[in-house]
Amino acid sequence: MNARDKLFTALDMLTDEQIEGIYNFLKNIANIDGEPNEEMKQALAESEDIANDPGKYKSYSSFGEIMQEINNEV
């Protein structure tokens, strides 16, 4: 049984109220209505700016570098 079949089987065991809750959760994370919220719009604009002008932003070459900076700030 693939993941989609498992999901449909599980949904068949839920009440309509439970399914509505799952739908609302998925709608929020998947943006089913099509229009991103303001926070998402800002994040998308920032990611485009980073891609277009990476020199303006701090970068790291390893996770260890990130951790070292965090530890230095604490």
C-alpha positions in Angstrom: 0.0 0.0 0.0 1.5 3.4 -1.0 1.4 6.5 1.2 -1.6 7.9 -0.6 -3.6 4.8 0.0 -2.6 4.7 3.6 -3.7 8.3 4.0 -7.1 7.7 2.4 -7.5 4.6 4.6 -6.7 6.7 7.7 -9.1 9.5 6.6 -11.9 7.0 6.2 -11.6 6.3 10.0 -11.9 9.9 11.0 -15.0 12.0 11.8 -15.9 14.9 9.6 -14.8 17.3 12.3 -11.3 15.7 12.5 -11.0 15.8 8.7 -12.0 19.5 8.7 -9.2 20.1 11.3 -6.6 18.3 9.1 -7.8 20.1 6.0 -7.4 23.5 7.8 -3.9 22.5 8.9 -2.9 21.4 5.4 -4.4 24.5 3.9 -2.2 26.7 6.1 1.0 24.8 5.4 0.4 24.1 1.7 -1.2 27.5 0.9 -4.2 25.8 -0.9 -5.9 29.2 -1.4 -3.0 30.3 -3.5 -2.1 33.6 -1.8 0.9 33.6 0.6 0.5 35.6 3.8 2.6 38.7 4.4 5.3 36.9 6.4 5.7 34.4 3.5 5.8 37.2 0.9 8.6 38.9 2.9 10.5 35.7 3.2 10.2 35.0 -0.5 11.4 38.6 -1.3 14.4 38.2 1.1 15.3 34.8 -0.5 15.3 36.4 -4.0 17.5 39.3 -2.7 19.9 36.8 -1.2 20.1 34.9 -4.5 20.6 38.1 -6.5 23.1 39.7 -4.2 24.6 37.2 -1.8 27.5 39.5 -0.8 25.1 41.6 1.3 24.5 38.6 3.6 26.5 36.7 6.1 27.4 33.2 5.0 29.0 30.2 6.6 31.1 27.4 5.2 30.2 24.9 7.9 27.7 24.1 10.6 30.6 24.4 13.1 31.1 28.0 12.1 27.4 28.8 12.8 27.7 27.1 16.2 30.9 29.0 17.1 29.2 32.3 16.3 26.1 31.4 18.4 28.4 30.4 21.3 30.3 33.6 21.0 27.0 35.6 21.2 25.9 33.8 24.4 
